[in-house]
Amino acid sequence: RHLPQELLIYESHVNIVLIELYRANIIGKKHLYELQDINVNTLARVRIAKEIEKKLGIFIYKKDLELITKNSKAFDSFILAVAGQFLMLGRVRDIKSLAQEENPRFIAPNFSDND
């Protein structure tokens, strides 16, 4: 209601982005399992952020890494921001065949080099 009409809003989901990171061998299955374990999920967030930083060339400030580690909502926001970056780079999967609309605004980033 308060946003400009020409503003395009896209949607994604953290789990979709994590699966795409796994499919591209950026993170491992172990990372995904650790995220579900309350005893080690903080460590898993650090490991995933470090893998993204190393393999995708994304710089993360130490203070931001601490926030991502301690706050699961901040981690989710970081993951979705990575998806948004890949949208801006034009590196998203074509999901039109799965969508009900002709031009869906749901994105799944494509992290693979060969796709």
C-alpha positions in Angstrom: 0.0 0.0 0.0 2.8 2.4 0.9 5.3 1.1 -1.6 5.7 2.5 -5.2 3.7 0.6 -7.8 6.8 0.0 -10.0 8.7 -1.7 -7.2 9.3 -5.4 -8.0 9.2 -7.6 -5.0 10.6 -11.1 -5.2 10.2 -14.0 -2.8 12.4 -17.0 -1.9 12.8 -19.3 1.1 15.8 -20.0 3.2 15.5 -23.8 2.8 15.4 -23.5 -1.0 18.6 -21.4 -1.0 20.3 -23.8 1.4 19.3 -26.7 -0.9 20.7 -24.8 -3.9 24.0 -24.2 -2.0 24.2 -27.9 -1.3 23.5 -28.8 -4.9 26.4 -26.6 -6.0 28.7 -28.2 -3.4 29.2 -25.0 -1.5 27.9 -26.5 1.7 27.7 -30.1 2.7 24.9 -32.4 3.9 26.6 -32.3 7.3 26.0 -28.5 7.5 22.3 -29.0 6.8 21.9 -31.7 9.5 23.8 -29.5 12.0 21.4 -26.6 11.4 18.6 -28.8 12.7 20.6 -29.9 15.9 20.0 -27.4 18.7 23.3 -28.3 20.3 25.5 -27.3 17.2 23.3 -25.1 15.0 25.3 -22.0 16.1 28.5 -23.6 14.9 26.7 -24.7 11.7 25.7 -21.1 10.9 29.4 -20.1 11.3 30.5 -22.9 9.0 27.9 -22.2 6.3 28.7 -18.4 6.4 32.4 -19.2 6.1 31.8 -21.6 3.1 29.7 -19.0 1.4 32.4 -16.3 2.0 35.1 -18.6 0.7 33.4 -20.2 -2.3 31.2 -17.3 -3.5 33.7 -14.5 -2.7 31.4 -12.6 -0.4 33.1 -10.6 2.3 31.6 -10.7 5.8 32.7 -8.4 8.5 33.6 -10.0 11.8 30.8 -8.2 13.6 28.3 -9.3 11.0 29.5 -12.9 11.3 29.0 -12.7 15.1 25.4 -11.5 14.5 24.7 -14.2 11.9 26.0 -16.8 14.3 24.0 -15.7 17.4 20.8 -14.8 15.7 18.9 -17.3 13.5 16.8 -14.5 11.9 20.0 -12.6 10.9 21.3 -15.8 9.4 18.1 -16.3 7.4 18.4 -12.7 6.2 22.0 -13.2 5.2 21.0 -16.3 3.2 18.2 -14.5 1.4 20.5 -11.6 0.7 22.8 -14.0 -1.1 19.8 -15.1 -3.1 19.0 -11.5 -3.9 22.6 -10.9 -5.1 22.3 -13.8 -7.5 19.0 -12.4 -8.8 20.8 -9.1 -9.5 23.5 -11.1 -11.3 20.8 -12.9 -13.4 21.9 -16.3 -11.9 18.5 -17.8 -11.0 16.9 -21.1 -11.9 14.0 -21.0 -14.4 11.0 -22.1 -12.5 8.3 -20.9 -14.8 7.2 -24.4 -15.5 6.5 -24.9 -11.8 4.7 -21.6 -11.2 1.0 -20.8 -11.6 1.8 -17.3 -13.0 3.4 -16.5 -16.3 6.1 -14.3 -14.6 6.7 -15.7 -11.1 8.5 -13.6 -8.6 9.7 -16.6 -6.6 13.4 -17.1 -7.0 15.8 -20.0 -6.6 19.4 -18.9 -7.1 21.7 -20.9 -9.4 25.1 -21.3 -7.6 26.4 -23.8 -10.1 29.1 -22.7 -12.5 28.0 -25.0 -15.3 24.3 -24.3 -15.4 
